[in-house]
Amino acid sequence: MRHVKLAAAVALFPLWSAAAEPLPGAWLDAKPIVQWNKPGMALPKPPRIDGEPIATGRCAEQLRKPVVAEDKAVMQAGWSLVGALQVLNDRTLISAASAADGMCRPLGNQVFVFVRGRFAGTLSPHAMDARSDGMLKTFVLNEGLIFAEFHRYAAADPLCCPTRTSELSYRLDSGAAGPLLVPEKAETRANAK
């Protein structure tokens, strides 16, 4: 009798399945990558996230102080500066977050790209969380391109160890409406075991 009631409850309220919803990094699998940046767009506001406030409390010591005008623009949009500032010639990359988890890892993380002080776009179409699919692993600015690597978790991967990495290259276009960060090509590979 008890099994019948349980079966009826499952039929009425099916269990949520991780496979039913795309993982946050699924945008890296699109062919071609969908463009989310627009010329002349405003800096996005940080997402509201359940987590530890990163700007105050015990995680605040990880914050970076503003150095360039672009840092101040990101902070005025509501973000907290985390990670290293990258500047090469007229290009600036700024990493920021909106909160932190219990171990002060960034939640609501994003990287903002500027050219000659004008906002060109973000490295991801949405804010990223530590230890989740699509979280930024590294990014490098060079003369002509920007390269980024993203952690790729399968649904069964332990939080310590994503089984894949996606590499994405970007180019910077210039136009009358302003600079534009354009994602070009993503390649995903299995991580060495």
C-alpha positions as a printed NumPy array, in Angstrom:
array([[  0.   ,   0.   ,   0.   ],
       [  2.819,   2.392,   0.884],
       [  4.456,   1.801,  -2.538],
       [  1.209,   2.691,  -4.301],
       [  1.017,   6.039,  -2.437],
       [  4.664,   6.803,  -3.258],
       [  4.137,   5.977,  -6.942],
       [  1.075,   8.23 ,  -7.022],
       [  3.02 ,  11.076,  -5.408],
       [  5.845,  10.73 ,  -7.926],
       [  3.333,  10.762, -10.786],
       [  1.736,  13.958,  -9.45 ],
       [  5.049,  15.674,  -8.619],
       [  7.784,  14.277, -10.893],
       [ 11.315,  14.568,  -9.583],
       [ 13.367,  17.372, -11.055],
       [ 16.005,  16.086, -13.412],
       [ 19.276,  17.901, -14.077],
       [ 19.132,  16.553, -17.631],
       [ 15.828,  18.37 , -18.227],
       [ 17.459,  21.795, -17.962],
       [ 20.506,  22.808, -19.978],
       [ 23.661,  23.33 , -17.963],
       [ 24.792,  26.979, -17.662],
       [ 27.722,  26.396, -20.04 ],
       [ 25.563,  24.978, -22.841],
       [ 25.959,  28.254, -24.776],
       [ 29.559,  27.134, -25.484],
       [ 28.224,  24.167, -27.48 ],
       [ 26.185,  26.267, -29.947],
       [ 27.423,  26.211, -33.543],
       [ 27.935,  29.031, -34.265],
       [ 28.233,  30.768, -30.893],
       [ 25.328,  33.197, -30.474],
       [ 26.401,  36.855, -30.182],
       [ 25.121,  38.507, -26.981],
       [ 27.168,  41.717, -27.042],
       [ 25.821,  44.773, -28.886],
       [ 27.708,  47.904, -29.931],
       [ 27.105,  50.766, -27.506],
       [ 25.382,  48.571, -24.904],
       [ 25.359,  49.621, -21.251],
       [ 27.252,  47.728, -18.573],
       [ 24.988,  44.977, -17.224],
       [ 23.937,  45.083, -13.574],
       [ 25.068,  42.22 , -11.328],
       [ 22.594,  39.417, -10.652],
       [ 21.03 ,  39.032,  -7.22 ],
       [ 22.526,  35.895,  -5.771],
       [ 22.042,  34.035,  -2.526],
       [ 25.537,  34.087,  -1.172],
       [ 27.875,  35.953,   1.05 ],
       [ 28.164,  39.662,   0.265],
       [ 31.545,  39.971,  -1.384],
       [ 32.001,  43.697,  -0.775],
       [ 31.704,  43.392,   3.005],
       [ 32.551,  40.81 ,   5.619],
       [ 35.228,  38.162,   5.529],
       [ 35.47 ,  37.942,   1.71 ],
       [ 36.201,  41.663,   1.283],
       [ 39.961,  41.142,   1.626],
       [ 39.939,  39.399,  -1.771],
       [ 38.655,  42.486,  -3.537],
       [ 40.856,  44.574,  -5.787],
       [ 40.933,  48.334,  -5.428],
       [ 40.072,  50.379,  -8.536],
       [ 43.092,  51.415, -10.594],
       [ 41.714,  52.645, -13.924],
       [ 38.57 ,  54.554, -14.933],
       [ 37.061,  51.339, -16.305],
       [ 37.297,  49.777, -12.813],
       [ 35.25 ,  52.659, -11.451],
       [ 32.605,  52.232, -14.182],
       [ 32.227,  48.517, -13.325],
       [ 31.917,  49.357,  -9.619],
       [ 29.324,  52.076, -10.334],
       [ 27.247,  49.427, -12.137],
       [ 27.16 ,  47.507,  -8.809],
       [ 29.946,  44.938,  -9.244],
       [ 32.877,  44.15 ,  -6.924],
       [ 36.355,  43.869,  -8.464],
       [ 37.993,  40.437,  -8.149],
       [ 41.059,  38.974,  -9.809],
       [ 43.8  ,  40.688, -11.757],
       [ 43.348,  43.662, -14.037],
       [ 44.622,  43.028, -17.587],
       [ 45.63 ,  45.98 , -19.75 ],
       [ 47.319,  45.833, -23.147],
       [ 47.634,  48.982, -25.245],
       [ 44.072,  50.351, -25.503],
       [ 42.317,  47.198, -24.224],
       [ 41.269,  46.529, -20.634],
       [ 39.777,  43.346, -19.116],
       [ 38.154,  43.533, -15.683],
       [ 36.89 ,  40.59 , -13.632],
       [ 34.088,  41.281, -11.159],
       [ 31.555,  39.38 ,  -9.057],
       [ 28.336,  40.061,  -7.193],
       [ 28.659,  37.624,  -4.259],
       [ 30.747,  34.769,  -2.872],
       [ 30.111,  31.254,  -1.633],
       [ 31.012,  30.044,   1.868],
       [ 34.669,  29.673,   0.844],
       [ 34.797,  33.154,  -0.764],
       [ 34.751,  31.775,  -4.32 ],
       [ 33.066,  34.212,  -6.732],
       [ 29.388,  33.925,  -7.568],
       [ 27.819,  36.021, -10.283],
       [ 31.255,  36.416, -11.9  ],
       [ 31.756,  38.295, -15.18 ],
       [ 34.625,  39.736, -17.231],
       [ 34.144,  43.144, -18.856],
       [ 36.101,  44.195, -21.947],
       [ 36.853,  47.828, -22.766],
       [ 38.594,  49.419, -25.753],
       [ 39.903,  52.975, -25.339],
       [ 37.694,  53.314, -22.257],
       [ 34.498,  52.245, -24.056],
       [ 32.638,  49.085, -23.062],
       [ 32.877,  46.389, -25.777],
       [ 31.102,  43.469, -24.072],
       [ 31.429,  40.538, -21.666],
       [ 33.207,  37.189, -22.015],
       [ 30.023,  35.258, -21.145],
       [ 26.358,  35.89 , -21.991],
       [ 25.484,  35.587, -18.293],
       [ 27.191,  35.787, -14.903],
       [ 29.036,  32.628, -13.862],
       [ 29.314,  30.798, -10.544],
       [ 32.347,  29.016,  -9.107],
       [ 32.227,  25.247,  -9.424],
       [ 29.514,  25.253, -12.082],
       [ 29.378,  24.46 , -15.788],
       [ 30.596,  27.341, -17.918],
       [ 32.607,  29.074, -15.174],
       [ 35.573,  30.988, -16.501],
       [ 38.866,  29.23 , -15.817],
       [ 41.397,  31.627, -17.415],
       [ 41.496,  34.479, -19.911],
       [ 44.361,  36.018, -21.85 ],
       [ 44.527,  39.281, -23.727],
       [ 46.966,  39.505, -26.648],
       [ 47.533,  41.948, -29.513],
       [ 44.65 ,  40.898, -31.731],
       [ 42.482,  38.408, -29.845],
       [ 41.217,  37.402, -26.443],
       [ 41.292,  33.734, -25.444],
       [ 39.281,  32.212, -22.605],
       [ 38.909,  28.757, -21.084],
       [ 35.749,  27.632, -19.317],
       [ 35.192,  24.693, -16.948],
       [ 32.709,  22.212, -18.405],
       [ 30.931,  19.983, -15.928],
       [ 28.867,  16.996, -16.944],
       [ 25.826,  16.354, -14.734],
       [ 27.675,  13.541, -12.897],
       [ 31.027,  15.347, -12.406],
       [ 32.15 ,  16.002,  -8.828],
       [ 32.447,  19.72 ,  -8.011],
       [ 36.216,  19.429,  -7.723],
       [ 36.8  ,  18.04 , -11.15 ],
       [ 35.093,  19.068, -14.39 ],
       [ 35.752,  16.498, -17.105],
       [ 35.989,  18.978, -20.01 ],
       [ 37.303,  22.432, -20.893],
       [ 35.958,  24.747, -23.593],
       [ 38.335,  27.199, -25.266],
       [ 36.841,  30.274, -26.906],
       [ 38.503,  32.984, -28.961],
       [ 37.107,  36.491, -29.393],
       [ 37.902,  39.348, -31.743],
       [ 37.335,  43.048, -31.22 ],
       [ 35.498,  44.949, -33.966],
       [ 35.27 ,  48.713, -34.159],
       [ 32.401,  50.72 , -35.569],
       [ 30.61 ,  54.032, -35.318],
       [ 28.452,  52.772, -32.404],
       [ 31.534,  51.695, -30.453],
       [ 33.809,  48.682, -30.021],
       [ 32.296,  45.218, -30.067],
       [ 33.577,  41.977, -28.512],
       [ 32.685,  39.097, -30.853],
       [ 32.967,  35.429, -29.797],
       [ 34.395,  33.455, -32.698],
       [ 35.038,  29.775, -32.201],
       [ 34.642,  27.41 , -29.262],
       [ 36.336,  24.047, -28.997],
       [ 35.694,  21.596, -26.174],
       [ 38.154,  18.911, -25.133],
       [ 38.269,  16.249, -22.449],
       [ 40.519,  17.017, -19.496],
       [ 43.449,  14.683, -18.809],
       [ 42.674,  12.164, -16.086]])
